[in-house]
């Protein structure tokens, strides 16, 4: 279980770094989102965060 935890932690840290670089590139290249696009991204992020425990079997479905 400890190796699983280390692997999971490293994946999360790597993903966070990639997302930070992606966000920075949007700022540098002046790529902006419309209101609809921003709402869509926000909804996808919220749904992903709320469904994550079910995807990894960490929470019961019932």
C-alpha positions, 0 to 999 in steps of 0.5 A: 500500500505504501508504494501505491501511496507514493505512486499516487502522490507523484502522479498528483504532484506531476499533474499539478506541475503540468497544469500550472505550466499550462495555465502560465502558458495561457497567461503569457500567450494571452489566450482568454476564455469566453464566459461559456468556456470558463463556465464549462471548464469550471463545471468539468473541474467540479464534476471531476473532483466530486466523482474522483472517489468513486472512480478510484473505489474510495467511496461506496456508490450507495 
